[in-house]
Amino acid sequence: MLRVSRHRPFTQKLHYPACIWEASYLYVLHRLHTGENRRHSYITTTTEEEAEKKKRRRRAEAEKKQRRSREEAEKKKRRSREEAEKKQRRRREEAEKKQRRSREEAEKKQRGSRDIKYF
């Protein structure tokens, strides 16, 4: 089917009966054998090192995502906690103001009644 020579084996013409599929298949096999041209998806022979690198990279990316999501969750919790504390502080301050006002009013009434008593 194919003439095989050392130099440029696939530049020669195919003999007539060979179909295109066979030619492409042989071409892929040839590329796999020589280890050239791995950018095509159908020619993926990854070495163990490359596979390990991919695994490491994926693991690192997954860890980054997890870390980010964890940090975001912590930020949300912190914000909600701070907001709750602010609300509590405001409520306390308002309650203290009300108590102070009521105390002052009671004292004024007592003073007023005393003043009236003394006259």
Contacts in CASP RR format, 6 or more apart in sequence:
PFRMAT RR
TARGET T0000
AUTHOR 0000-0000-0000
METHOD contacts of the structure
MODEL  1
MLRVSRHRPFTQKLHYPACIWEASYLYVLHRLHTGENRRHSYITTTTEEE
AEKKKRRRRAEAEKKQRRSREEAEKKKRRSREEAEKKQRRRREEAEKKQR
RSREEAEKKQRGSRDIKYF
1 14 0 8 1.000
1 15 0 8 1.000
1 17 0 8 1.000
1 18 0 8 1.000
1 22 0 8 1.000
1 23 0 8 1.000
1 26 0 8 1.000
2 9 0 8 1.000
2 10 0 8 1.000
2 12 0 8 1.000
2 14 0 8 1.000
2 18 0 8 1.000
2 23 0 8 1.000
2 26 0 8 1.000
3 9 0 8 1.000
3 12 0 8 1.000
5 12 0 8 1.000
9 30 0 8 1.000
10 27 0 8 1.000
10 30 0 8 1.000
14 23 0 8 1.000
28 42 0 8 1.000
28 43 0 8 1.000
31 37 0 8 1.000
31 40 0 8 1.000
31 43 0 8 1.000
32 43 0 8 1.000
32 45 0 8 1.000
35 43 0 8 1.000
35 45 0 8 1.000
37 43 0 8 1.000
38 44 0 8 1.000
38 45 0 8 1.000
46 54 0 8 1.000
END
